[in-house]
């Protein structure tokens, strides 16, 4: 308890979970004025696209306001809530373009299993990007500081 200065939580709710429980546990592990950075997908409304949820092996992301409220209830002072979606989308498209270019220069075609895995992954990313472009899914980054505990 109260040992760590920093916590980095990257998509901790991919498989569900309770934001308040995780953030209370994180708060208890941080020193006074310790910092947390949390990056996760959030939904403006419940995401019901079963295909995308299955492809990403996730439960529907938490609602947009749930995280900020959970951080504050856990004793954090939120400094930044940044929408990292545009940067994420650009990076994903650049990554796929680089992969496809590299595959063009391969002397052999992928095995059928590798091709199936590649198409499945591409479909998951296309669905994620479509949900983000529709404004239904956002990738947010929170930066917060643990407030001082009463003496």
Secondary structure, DSSP 4 states (H G I P E B T S, - for coil): ---EEEEEEESTTTT---HHHHHHHHHHHEEEEEEEEEEEEEESS----HHHHHHTT-PPPPBHHHHHHHHHHTTEEEEEEEE-HHHHHHHHHHHHHHHHHHHHT-SSPPPHHHHHHHHHHHHHHHHHHHHHHTTSEEEEEEEEEEPPPP-
